[in-house]
Amino acid sequence: MNMAKDVHTPMSTSSPLTLSDGSASTDSTKYRKVIGALQYLGLTRPDIAFAVNRLSQFMHKPTKCHWTAAK
């Protein structure tokens, strides 16, 4: 994430997130930790509330597409 660029919106609107998107599964423990931290951050940052809510719907079986959206 060292070379990451700033964006105006907290989540990409071009690719819809679905439960079975065909990509490989990712580490669910790591995904849950990141989403939990984002939920905590969302208490003071209402601009990311929708994106965090959308990503938290896939905590039981995250895929690489979900992980990319979280990053």
Long-range contacts (C-beta under 8 A, 24 or more apart in sequence): 1-71, 4-71, 10-47, 10-48, 10-50, 10-51, 11-50, 11-51, 11-54, 11-55, 11-69, 12-69, 15-65, 15-69, 17-54, 17-55, 17-57, 17-58, 17-65, 17-66, 17-69, 19-58, 19-61, 21-63, 21-65, 23-63, 23-64, 23-65, 24-63, 24-64, 25-61, 25-62, 25-63, 25-64, 26-62, 26-63, 26-64, 26-66, 26-67, 28-59, 28-60, 28-61, 28-62, 31-59, 31-62, 31-66, 31-67, 31-70, 32-59, 34-70, 35-59, 35-70, 38-70
